């Protein structure tokens, strides 16, 4: 992807992480103006509000539509703050451009659909807008990248990603599981791509916003999108995850910005030594995994000779229980151990299926 660095987007952040804040939904002109006035702060650089709201169920509040763009334009005029909204169709793009909206974002329910993204990309062709793409609702990195590639191929170079977490059936403390490894892998593949975190949608609760925001900055994300409403308890959508403007400002003030690298020479030497040790241990791990798979192959050959089924559920349950117990005693989390051995077990099954054919 051909990208333009965020410092060339025309947003004056003074070297701070990009701060985007505003209500989940535009509800009234006064609500918008009051919230925007309350968000005036050196750490808030863009005012956001949704005017079209994709809802799970019909007959719920689906946004005020085009008039909300007029309110955003008024906010921009009075506060001198750039404004942002979500677009989900070519018509949305046309209207947003018509009303002078500075930043457009593509939501999670839209980024999952390549046809919809391509329609938006075609409508954006020839414009100079900042476009942010939220991750799809399901944890699919390739789908997320594909959506951004479509926008980029339409000539949009002021392009960024928004990490808003992923829908899951797992029991987690968040509305949307963060699955930090996915944006980390995105950052590894595209180090020049700005990644913004949406702690409001990840947490689903205003009490979790600071903690998630700090984690995002610890992982060197480039900014935050925080939902803020002048009267959050009365919000028409996502009331529980919105904070008052003063709280949004306080959150940005309390966040700790980390250095990119260690500064002290002694610490640099210690870091190199510890990383060398990790490299050596990783090489040992790979060797041990290879030896384990050799034994798996031997077992597969025995099963083939005696016409035995590949999957032995009792044995797998025994392994999982024993290794989880050992991991807990060694100070590792149950989730970590289970994920490792589930991956090992799947690879073992795959190898034996090939052998017994």
CORCOR-V732191 format. One record per run of one state. SS is the DSSP state (H for helix, E for strand, - for the rest). FROM is the first residue (numbers start at 1). TO is the last residue. If there is no record, write none. Layout:
SS/FROM/TO
SS/FROM/TO
//
This chain:
-/1/5
H/6/8
-/9/17
E/18/22
-/23/24
E/25/25
-/26/28
H/29/38
-/39/45
E/46/48
-/49/49
E/50/50
-/51/65
H/66/79
-/80/81
E/82/87
-/88/89
H/90/98
-/99/102
E/103/106
-/107/107
H/108/111
-/112/113
H/114/124
-/125/129
E/130/134
-/135/140
H/141/153
-/154/158
E/159/163
-/164/165
E/166/166
-/167/176
E/177/177
-/178/179
H/180/189
-/190/193
E/194/197
-/198/198
H/199/203
-/204/205
H/206/218
-/219/222
E/223/228
-/229/231
H/232/234
-/235/238
H/239/241
-/242/242
E/243/243
-/244/244
H/245/254
-/255/264
H/265/305
-/306/312
H/313/329
-/330/333
H/334/356
-/357/357
//
